[in-house]
Amino acid sequence: MTTAEIDEIKDNIADVLNRHANITPARTLSLLNITDLTGKLYEASVLAEVIERLAVDENLTVTLAGTGTFLHLKQKGGPINRNYPYFEISQGGRPVAELFTDIYFSTISRSRRANTLIKQRGDYHELDIALIATGVQIRPEPEEILIAIECKNTTLEKSTIRELLGFRRELSFVGYAEPTTFTNWPAPAINADPPSIHMLYTTHGSILQHYRESCEAFGIKLIHHSL
């Protein structure tokens, strides 16, 4: 990818954040932390797309929040840390959700263990982008997750889909058209309980047609999103 192409992508991200979250282009540059941008460019592009869809398709208001110790978006997995910038999502002036990057969630398998006081590495997994209920501390539980997004700017293999299906089981059980909190985007209902919407954004679009229906059966949406 050339420098000109990277600059064009960054300009597109800045334009979306300016139009739909009222963030100036200069502020966008600091949010993305230019020194670390190479490995996170695709995730930032997906984040901008999600913000645009929430604003345009769901008529939600997106506001930058969390102007604490750090001036750039969180770019390494861990618990919720509001010292990093994140986004507040509201409707009619009422907060309805919060949008984070690179946070851990608590797994279903942890909640079903007899002793949850003993911490294990399998108790949590990372989400590249997560829309969750307001006011959650540390790590959201599955029922507090509205949208869980993974970003793959790479060639996908069948093993990636198997991994995605296994990951989904730690978010929810299969259900039958459970209603979500959304009217249009990403979906008003999803085959999952709790009804979180699990999404894979990828630059590798040709493989998706082979697995779209099987993933939809478990409440997973496969999205081709190019840089």
SEPATI-988590 format. One line per field, with one value per residue (C-alpha): residue in one letter; z negated, x negated, y negated. Coordinates in steps of 0.05 Angstrom, whole numbers, plus 5000, padded with zeros to 4 digits. Layout:
<sites>
type <- [A_...]
zz <- [Z_...]
xx <- [X_...]
yy <- [Y_...]
</sites>
This chain:
<sites>
type <- [M_T_T_A_E_I_D_E_I_K_D_N_I_A_D_V_L_N_R_H_A_N_I_T_P_A_R_T_L_S_L_L_N_I_T_D_L_T_G_K_L_Y_E_A_S_V_L_A_E_V_I_E_R_L_A_V_D_E_N_L_T_V_T_L_A_G_T_G_T_F_L_H_L_K_Q_K_G_G_P_I_N_R_N_Y_P_Y_F_E_I_S_Q_G_G_R_P_V_A_E_L_F_T_D_I_Y_F_S_T_I_S_R_S_R_R_A_N_T_L_I_K_Q_R_G_D_Y_H_E_L_D_I_A_L_I_A_T_G_V_Q_I_R_P_E_P_E_E_I_L_I_A_I_E_C_K_N_T_T_L_E_K_S_T_I_R_E_L_L_G_F_R_R_E_L_S_F_V_G_Y_A_E_P_T_T_F_T_N_W_P_A_P_A_I_N_A_D_P_P_S_I_H_M_L_Y_T_T_H_G_S_I_L_Q_H_Y_R_E_S_C_E_A_F_G_I_K_L_I_H_H_S_L]
zz <- [5000_5021_4977_5020_5010_4935_4933_4972_4923_4864_4898_4908_4834_4813_4857_4828_4756_4771_4803_4754_4688_4696_4689_4724_4772_4726_4667_4710_4721_4647_4635_4684_4655_4720_4695_4685_4744_4793_4756_4736_4800_4819_4750_4751_4819_4792_4731_4776_4816_4753_4728_4795_4796_4725_4742_4811_4806_4732_4724_4662_4636_4629_4582_4566_4492_4445_4451_4393_4388_4460_4523_4571_4579_4540_4585_4540_4509_4436_4389_4401_4387_4393_4390_4464_4513_4529_4558_4523_4563_4547_4574_4561_4510_4471_4467_4497_4507_4508_4564_4547_4583_4559_4495_4461_4447_4395_4427_4419_4398_4339_4316_4318_4275_4203_4177_4214_4162_4191_4253_4316_4384_4416_4374_4424_4498_4536_4582_4633_4630_4581_4572_4501_4449_4414_4349_4353_4312_4324_4373_4402_4391_4454_4439_4437_4508_4564_4622_4621_4680_4705_4759_4807_4858_4884_4926_4891_4886_4867_4799_4788_4795_4746_4697_4708_4692_4629_4607_4617_4566_4512_4529_4535_4547_4612_4611_4658_4683_4616_4620_4614_4593_4666_4717_4782_4773_4763_4753_4716_4695_4690_4678_4610_4536_4508_4574_4587_4660_4677_4738_4778_4822_4872_4936_4962_4993_5041_4986_4950_4998_4977_4903_4898_4887_4835_4796_4800_4767_4705_4707_4742_4798_4848_4879_4937_4922_4966_4947]
xx <- [5000_4971_4966_5018_5067_5056_5067_5132_5157_5140_5176_5238_5237_5229_5287_5334_5315_5324_5393_5422_5385_5367_5292_5243_5192_5136_5168_5176_5101_5088_5143_5111_5041_5003_4940_4981_5028_4999_5026_5092_5112_5164_5195_5200_5234_5285_5296_5313_5361_5396_5404_5433_5483_5506_5516_5548_5586_5606_5610_5566_5521_5447_5404_5331_5319_5263_5214_5172_5099_5091_5109_5111_5159_5142_5103_5086_5134_5153_5208_5250_5208_5244_5178_5176_5225_5288_5356_5422_5484_5549_5620_5663_5612_5614_5551_5563_5494_5419_5370_5301_5240_5198_5233_5241_5308_5325_5341_5402_5357_5333_5404_5421_5361_5374_5318_5312_5265_5206_5184_5163_5140_5201_5246_5242_5230_5215_5263_5232_5294_5351_5417_5440_5491_5476_5437_5404_5341_5279_5306_5377_5417_5447_5516_5485_5457_5498_5449_5383_5337_5274_5231_5189_5147_5118_5133_5184_5181_5235_5200_5217_5291_5285_5250_5306_5360_5324_5315_5389_5405_5370_5417_5484_5523_5560_5631_5689_5696_5687_5701_5641_5640_5635_5688_5648_5573_5541_5605_5672_5667_5611_5606_5572_5588_5568_5582_5514_5495_5428_5395_5333_5306_5255_5219_5223_5292_5291_5292_5353_5405_5385_5398_5449_5511_5478_5453_5521_5552_5512_5522_5457_5455_5397_5381_5334_5302_5245_5193]
yy <- [5000_4933_4871_4837_4894_4894_4818_4826_4879_4834_4776_4819_4840_4767_4746_4798_4780_4706_4715_4765_4754_4680_4695_4648_4679_4656_4691_4754_4757_4758_4809_4858_4849_4843_4879_4942_4933_4984_5045_5013_4977_5029_5030_4954_4958_5008_4965_4906_4950_4973_4901_4880_4937_4923_4850_4858_4924_4921_4845_4848_4793_4809_4768_4774_4787_4808_4750_4775_4794_4818_4780_4839_4897_4959_5007_5065_5114_5107_5087_5025_4963_4897_4859_4876_4843_4881_4862_4850_4870_4835_4829_4768_4744_4810_4853_4922_4953_4942_4960_4985_5012_5071_5093_5161_5192_5246_5313_5357_5414_5373_5358_5433_5454_5473_5429_5363_5333_5371_5331_5367_5341_5374_5329_5272_5258_5195_5157_5110_5065_5072_5036_5049_5026_4961_4959_5028_5034_5077_5130_5136_5199_5232_5202_5132_5137_5108_5115_5154_5141_5175_5144_5186_5150_5215_5276_5320_5396_5445_5450_5376_5392_5450_5403_5352_5404_5425_5353_5343_5397_5356_5297_5332_5395_5407_5379_5365_5294_5260_5185_5138_5065_5043_5025_5030_5039_5087_5128_5123_5196_5247_5322_5316_5315_5266_5230_5198_5188_5219_5189_5205_5149_5173_5150_5222_5221_5280_5333_5305_5334_5404_5393_5336_5379_5425_5365_5330_5391_5374_5299_5281_5231_5233_5165_5151_5084_5059_5008]
</sites>
